[in-house]
Amino acid sequence: MKRVFAALTILILPSVGVSQVVGPSASSFNSIRQNGVSSVEATGDTVWISPALNRNIGNSADWFRPTGIDSIDNGLGRVFSLDVRGDTIVAGLGFTSATLAGNQPAGYGYYISADGGDSWRFSDFLLDPFVDEDTTFVYGGVTYDRRRIIVPEQSPPYNVAFRGEVIFSANWASGLLRSTDLGESWERIVLPPFGESELTPERNDYFWSTCLNVNNGVCIEEANLYNSVPDDNLKGFAVMIDSQNRVWYGSAGGINVSDNALTAPIDSIRWQNTNFDNSSDGLLARWIIEIQEDTSSGRIWMTNWLAESSSSIYSGQDNYGIVYTEDGGQTFTQRLIGEQISGLTFKDGYVFAAGENGLFISSDGGDTWIKEPQVRSANAILKNSAAFQAATVTNDRVWIGTTDGIISTSDYGETWEITRVNFPLSGGNTYNENARSVSSYAYPNPYSPEEHEVVRIRFEMEQTGTPTIRIFDFGMNLVRELDTENYSIGEYEALWDGIDARGRKVANGPYFYVIEKPNETISGKILLIE
């Protein structure tokens, strides 16, 4: 096995404060649905985002939501995953299920469009008939037992991928699902047992261990039962079809690669599995969240998350980060060790890694990295606490989904555009058409500095000038005056972080903002609650 050593340099640039005014900003009626964007996929000049199937073409100021998606608009469903190729869009839907054990993510189904989003077909989520006994499946001519999956809980489609009429869906409790007729029907794909390096139909003695009886914490009776509850390699999070038509399946048990899963019958699909072994040219951890191919270099990249339990021989040795492989998953090069990355994308030799702790950009294919400072545009700013969750590219832009809106760049991160939920002062957006017109508003309201970081005060400049923006407490004592300058006509946002003029956190209670503009004075109320 060859040795691969990761040369890693990260340059972290400083961030700055957030109590300021930004703008002017566009006031579009057609807005995205919410600022938390966890899925983004693109084709050509068109980008689609979660959770409401919003679509943007050519970096337009308007974001549209398609019609015919009642399961999202009027039902429980929300988009958990997306894949887009040409005019075909596959969206994996999930929902939050209230159970006796608490709220659980659950599988809902799929929306599929073959005409660019003009019309949609709903595909039900695959469940087994409700019966007491287990079911069976055949692999390599041998009949094995499988635990029935009769409820959607713990089975949201965390990732979908398709090629032609064949769709794959990676789910937790339901494992890997495949449709060969663009969602008309679904079947369950067999994966190697946890700890096995391969699954091949030439072998007839596979054992998926399920404990039937425990004594003093030790299993004293087990059965060969295909069951995702005890077997981490059956729990799915990521799936990708590469340019060689290989299928890559990321689970809590490592990375699985198949050269025939796209076309072979389910009883003869072959898999190679690579698990975490704490080697310098192996995975950083065995929980695979995202898999992407950089077609310009042929590298397959994936994110690694912690998964080893206290009882594992590798407990405490796995780590967050990303890896790439150039030999089909035999060896890996490790990068961004310690960073919890959720999304990856590539453009012109650049690699973009969206993570919990920031956005990382490499201009040399992944050898060295810069951590992007607080993202700002000409008319908006992301919160310092924003997490970066997903990434994709259109023809000339890179798009990043965050917990505070979606950002895009046409110059590899030198400048950014920021899109957030938009409620025009003139009243309403596509999701709330009847909202009244106002002169200003503050959001979120009530506001918690701990939870929300900043409160945004939206107002309009009807003529060019320098406004004065002051924050007062309930007794109308001056708390803070925000820095302003000369502004042109348009809508603006003043950001306040709950800090007074002396740099102290203010107490809970009502606060008032007063904006003195060249033509009028407007005011409003903010309820601050920690």
Sequence and secondary structure as in RCSB ss.txt:
>XXXX:A:sequence
MKRVFAALTILILPSVGVSQVVGPSASSFNSIRQNGVSSVEATGDTVWISPALNRNIGNSADWFRPTGIDSIDNG
LGRVFSLDVRGDTIVAGLGFTSATLAGNQPAGYGYYISADGGDSWRFSDFLLDPFVDEDTTFVYGGVTYDRRRII
VPEQSPPYNVAFRGEVIFSANWASGLLRSTDLGESWERIVLPPFGESELTPERNDYFWSTCLNVNNGVCIEEANL
YNSVPDDNLKGFAVMIDSQNRVWYGSAGGINVSDNALTAPIDSIRWQNTNFDNSSDGLLARWIIEIQEDTSSGRI
WMTNWLAESSSSIYSGQDNYGIVYTEDGGQTFTQRLIGEQISGLTFKDGYVFAAGENGLFISSDGGDTWIKEPQV
RSANAILKNSAAFQAATVTNDRVWIGTTDGIISTSDYGETWEITRVNFPLSGGNTYNENARSVSSYAYPNPYSPE
EHEVVRIRFEMEQTGTPTIRIFDFGMNLVRELDTENYSIGEYEALWDGIDARGRKVANGPYFYVIEKPNETISGK
ILLIE
>XXXX:A:secstr
        EEEE       EEEEEE   SS  S S    EEEETTEEEETTTTEEEETT S  B  SS HHHHTS
S EEEEEEEETTEEEEEEEEEEEETTEEEEEEEEEEEESSTTSS EEEE       SS EEEEETTEEEEE    
S BT  EEEEEEETTEEEEEESTT EEEESSTTSS EE     TT SEE TT      EEEEEEETTEEEEEEEE
E TTT GGG EEEEEE TTS EEEEETTEEEEESSTTTS GGG  EEEE     TTS S SEEEEEEEETTTTEE
EEEEE    TTSTTTTT   EEEEESSSSSS EEESTT  EEEEEEETTEEEEEETTEEEEESSTTSEEEE  S 
B SS B  TT  EEEEEE SS EEEEETTEEEEESSTTSS EEE     TTS BTTBTT    SEEEESSSB HH
HHS EEEEEEESSSB  EEEEE TT  EEEEE    B SEEEEEEE SB TTS B  SEEEEEEEE SS EEEEE
EEE  
